[in-house]
Amino acid sequence: MTATRVREVARRRVVTRTVPARLRIGAVLAAVAVLALFLAVRSGLGNGRDGLRVVGHDAGPQVVHTGDLYYALSDMDGQLASALLGGDDPAGREAYLHLYDQRRGEADRAVLEAFDIAGKDPAGRLTVQSVLDGLGRYERLASRALVLDEQSKHPPGVAPKQVLELYRQATDLMRLDLLPKAYNLTLESAAIVRETYAAERSNVTRARIAVGVTGVALLGVLVALQLYLTRRFRRIVNPALALTTVLALALTVTAELALGSAASHLREAKIDGFDSTLAYTRARAISNSAAGDQTRYLLDPERADTYEQVYLDKLQAIAFYDVGSLPKYAQNLAAADPKLGFLGGGPSVALDRFRDVEKSDTELRRLAPRDRAAAVRFRTVNAAPAFAIYDDELGKLISQRNAVFRREIRKGDDALDGWHRGLPVTAAVLIVLIALGVRPRLAEFR
């Protein structure tokens, strides 16, 4: 055998050993890239689902329930004060007690729901249990005050001292113990929503980057393997690898779109739905509590100054002005829109109705020192209806924002639906196609 022949045989042996090795390495790299893409997509989907679950199905709804609890508790106390203020007016008393019973039922249901949602959280369950126990004590005091008040047969606006003493115990229990605990439940749930939203949205963003990087890497390996086969075996295209490349591109793009859609819907649900619902729910609950302070201002003259200051503090939470008295507050509210507070940020129908409430309150406080009976009548005929219209407007806003919240959460869930089944199947198909693409070429070297 000549030297040239020996070199030719050696070269063929080297090529024979090298090409299969390179094909196997390329196939393994492609398979690893598929697994990396699979893990990146699965991680992003998990983060998206966790965010939607906590914000849309766990802590988010809990905030709404605890907001309902605060509203029901505060209105219970307000309706009790109205019933005591009404005196021997049977029609008014019956209407107030009907609302009191209605709110008591709502409070009982809200407490049970809050207890159920608290799950295994010991601190949350302890707080809810404390609210439930306190509510029982409040109802006993309220019942005694109502019985004594009915027996006294007093005219509107002049409750007996014994009745006032019992009501003071009840309202102090409500305002200083039950309502702060209910509010804390809302704050705790809202904090969970904010933290989960920030964390999971950040995780989804990182997952999208990982999906993009691994997807590009997979496409790069597939294209390189295709080019190698084309150059080495002089075939224009490998059908299996071409299909793998198309599917990999489709998977990468679809995953990016799904994760982006879920993140977008989560953002809309949090900002336009949850945050707005929470703000208006708190505004309604605090407004309702302020309306109760207006009633207590008339019911208990000895504490009138205290209730007036508390009333102003609550107004500042709804629409803030840097003033220290109710007359100055009314002047500022009539002259300019608030920049801060739940209704701050610009004109709105709710703000207009809030102004109507404050106009009637100004007139009520003008009448009270001179003619308490006239002030009580004014509250029934003018102030209470104005507040009811304002409260109804807030209720509409809450319903609208809550509908946005539920819609966006549903769309986010839909964007991720089906991936838990489709993703593993797609990854397996890609690996099988890679094997089918290189197997015939490897068979040529056997």
N, C-alpha and C positions, 0 to 999 in steps of 0.2 A: 504494500500500500504506500502510495506516494505521500510526501509531506503535506501536499495540498489537500489530498483526500482525508488525511487524519484531521487537519484543522476543520474541514467542513463537517465531519462527523461530530467533533467536539462542540462546534458551534450549535449544531442541531440539538445536541443533548442539553446544552445550557438553555437554549430557547424553550425546549420541551419542559424543562424543569421550571423555568421562570414564569412563563405565561400562565399556567394554572395557579401558581402561587399568587401572582398579581390579581387574577380573577377572584380568587378566594378572599384575598385581602380587601379588594374593592367591595365584594358582596358583604363581608363582615362589617366594614365601615358603614355601608348603606343601612344594614340591619341595625347597627348601634345608633345611627342617626334617627332611624324610625322610632326606636325605643325612647331616645331622648326627646323627640317631638311628642310622642305619646305621653311621657311623664310631664312635660311642660304644659300640654293642653289639659291633662287631668288635674294638675295642680291649680291652674287658673280656674277651671270649672268648679273645683272644690271651694276655692276662695269666693267665687261669685255666689255659689249656693249658700255658703255660710253667711255672707252679708245679707242676702235676700231673706234668709230664714230668720236671722236675729232682728233685722230692721222691719221686715214685713209680717212676720208670723209670731215672734216671741216678745221681745222687749218693746217693739213699736206699739202693738196693740195694748200691751200692759200700760203704757203711758196714757192711752185713751181711756182705759178703764179706771185708772187712778184719778184722771181728770174728772171723769164722771162722778167718782166718789167724792172728790172735793166739792163739786158743784151741788150734789145731792145733800151733803152734810150742811153746807153753808145755807142752802135754801130751806132746809128743815128749821134751822134756827131763825131765819128771817120770817118764815110763815108762822112759827110759834109766837114771835114778837108781834106780828100783825094781828093774830088772833087775840092776844092779850090786850093790845092797843084798842081793838074794836069794841071791847066791853060787852054791853048787853045787846048789841046789834046782832040778832040771830042769823040774818042772811049773810052778812060779812063774815061772821065767825065760822059758819058752816063751810063757806068757800075756802077760807084760810086753812081750816083743819083738813079739808079734803086734799089740798095741795101738800099739807104737812104729811099726811098718811102716804100720799103718792111718792114723795121724796124719801120717806123712811123706807118704803119698799125698794126704791132704786138704790138707796145707800146699802141696804142689806144685801142686795144682789151684787153690787159693786165690790163689797167687802169679800164676799165668797169668791167672786171671780179673781180678785187680787190675791187671795189666799191660794187659789188653785194655780194661778200663773207663777206665784213665787216658787212653786215646786219644792226643791230640796234646799233652797237657800234659807239657812236658819235665821239670819238677821231679818230678811224680808218677811218670813212667816211670823216672827216674833212681833214685828211692827204691825202687821195686819191683825194679829191676835189682840194686841194692845188697843187698836182702834175698835175692834169688835167689843171688847170689854168696856171701853169708855163709852161706846154708843149705848150699851145697856144702861149704864149709870145715867147718861144724859136723858134717855127716854123715861126713866123713873122720876127724875126731877121735873121733866116737862109734864108728865102726867099729873103729878101733885100740884104743879102751878096751875094747870088747866082746871082741875077740879075746884081748887080754891077760888079761882077767877070766876068760874060759872056760879058758884055759890054766893059771891059778893054782889052780883047784879050791878056793877058800876057803869057809869056812862063812858062813852069812848074817850080815850086819852087819859083816864085817871085810874090807874091800877092800884089796888090796895098794897100796903107796905109788905105784907106777908107774901103776896104774889110776886112782887118785885124782888124780894130776897131769894125766893126759889129760882126765879128766872135768872138772876145774876149768877147764881151757882151754876145753872145749866149753861148759860152763854159763855161764862168764863171757861168751863170745861171744854166747850166746843171751840172757842177761839184760841185758847192758850194751849190746848192739848191735842184734840182730835184733828183740827184743820192743819196744824203744822206737821203732824205725822202723815196725814194724807198727802200733803204737799211734798214731803220728803220722799214718799214712795214714787211720786211723779218724777222728781229730780233724779233719783237713783236709776229709774228705768231710762230716762232721757240720756243720762250719762253713758249707760251701756250702749244705747243706740249710737251716740256720737263716737264713742271709742271703736265700736265694731265697724261702723261705716268708714272711719278714717283708716283703720288697719286693713280691712278687706279690700277697700278700693285701691290702697297702695299695693297690696299683694297682687290684685288683678292686673295692675299696671306693670308690675315686674314680670308677671306671668306672660303678659302679651309680648314683652321684650324677649323673654326666653323662647316663646313660640316662634317669633320672627327669626331669631338667631338660629335655632335648631332647624326650622323649616328651610332657611337659606342654605344651611350646611348640608341638609339632606339633598336638596336640589343640586347643589354643587357636586356632591359625591356621585349622584346619579348621572349627571351630565358628563362628568369626567369618565365614568365607567362606560357610558355610551360611546364617547369619543374614542376611548381606548379600543373597544370592540370594533368600531368602524375602521379605525386605522389598522389594527392588527389582522382582522378577518375580512376586510374589504367589503363590509356590508353597510348599506346606507343607514339602516335603522334596525334596532332590536325591538320588536313589537312589545314584548313583556316589560322591558325597561322604559320604553316610551310611555306605556300605560301607567307604569309606576310613577313616572315623573309627573304626568298629568294629575293622577290621584293625590300625590304628595302636595302639589301646588294647590289643588282644590281644598285639601285638608287644612293646609296652613292658612289660606285666605279665609275659609269658612270659620275656622277656629278664631282667627283674629276678629272677624265680624261679630261672631257670637259673644266673645268676651267683651268687645267694645260695646255691643248693644246692651248686655247685662249691666256693665258699669254705668252706661248712660242712663238706663232705666232706674238703677239704684240711686244715682245722683238726683234724678228728677223726683223720685219717691221721697228721698230724704229732704231735699231743699224745698221743692214746690208743694209737696204733700205733707210730710211729717212735721217739718219745722213750722209751716203755716198753721196746720191743724193744732199743734201744741200751743202756738202763740194765741190763737183765737180761743182755744179751750181755756187757757189760763185767764185771758181777758174776760171771758164770760163768767168764770168762777169768781174771780176777784170783783167784777162788777156786781155780781149777785150778792157777794158778801158785803160790798159797800152799800147796796140797797138795804140790807139788813141793818147796817149801822145807821142809816137814815131813820128807819123805824125805831130803833133803840134810842135814838136822839129824842124822839117824841115820847117814847114810853117811859124813860127813866131820866127825869130832869136833873137829878143829882149827878149823874154821869154824862150829862149832855156834852160838856166840854171835851171829855175823853173820847166819846164817840164821834164828835165832830173832827177831832184831830186824826183819829184812825181812818175816818172817811176820806179826808184829804190825802193821807198817805197812800190809800188804795187808788185814788184818782191819779196820783203821780205815776203809779205803775202802769196805768192804762194809757195816759197821755201826759208826758212830763213837761212841766214848766217850773223854772227856778223861782218859786214863790213860797211864802210861808203862811198864807191864809186863804180861806175859801173865796172871799170877795176878789182878791187879786188873781186867784186861779181862774175864776169865772171871766174876769176881764181879759186875761191872756187867751183863754180858750175861744172867746168870741172874736178876738182880733187876729189870731194867726194859727196856722196848722202846727201841731207839735212835731218835733224832729225825732224825739225819743219816746219809748213806751210801746205797748203792744199795738196801739193804733197810730203810732208815729210814722212819718215818712211821706205824708202827702194826703190830699183830700180823698174821702171815700164816703160811701153811704153810711157805713157804720159810724164814722166820725161825726157826720151830720146828726145822726140819731143820738149820739152821745152828747152833743151840744144841746139837743132838746131836753135830755134828761137833766143836764146841769142848769138850764134856764128854769125848769120847774123846781129844782132843788133850791135855787136862790130865792124864789118866791116863797117856798115853804118855810125857809129859815127866817124870812122877813116877817111872816105871819106868826110863827111859833111864840116869840116872847110876848106878843100882845094878845093873841087869841088862840090858845092851844086847840080848842075845838074846831076853829076854822082851819087851822093847819092840818089837823087830822082829816077833815073833809077834803081839803085840797090834795092831800096825799092820795086819798082813795079815788078822787074824780080825775085828777090831772097827773100827778107825779107817777103813780103806779102804772097807768096806761102808757105814759111816755117811756117808762123803763121796759114795759112788755114789748113795745115795738123795737126798741134798741136790742133787747135780748133776742128777739126773733131774728133780727138781722145778723147777729153774731152766730146764731144757730145755723142760718143758711150758709154763712161763710165756712163754718166748721164742716158742714155736710159736703160742700163743694170741694174743699181741700182734701177731705178724707176720701172722696171719690177719686181724686187725682192720685192719692197715695195708693189706694187699692189697685187702680188701673195700671200704674207703673210697676208695682210689684208683680202683678199678673203677667205683664209683658216681659219682665225680667225672667220670671220662671219659665215662660214659653221659649225665650231665647236659648235657655240651657236644657230644655226638655229633649230627651232622646239621646243625648250624648253619652250617657252611662252605658247604653247598649251599642250605639254606633261606633264609638271611638275604638274599643278593643277589636271589633270586627274589622274596621278599616286598617288598623295597625297590622293585624294578622294577614290581611289580604296583601298589603304592601310587601311584607316579608316573603310571602309565598311567591309573589310576582318577581321579586328580586332573584329568588332561587330559580324560578323558571327561566329567567333571562340569561343566567350564566351557566345553567346546567348543560344545555346542548353544546356550548363551546368547550366546557370541561370534558365532555364525552369524546370530543375529537382527539384528545391526547391519551386516551386509554389504549 
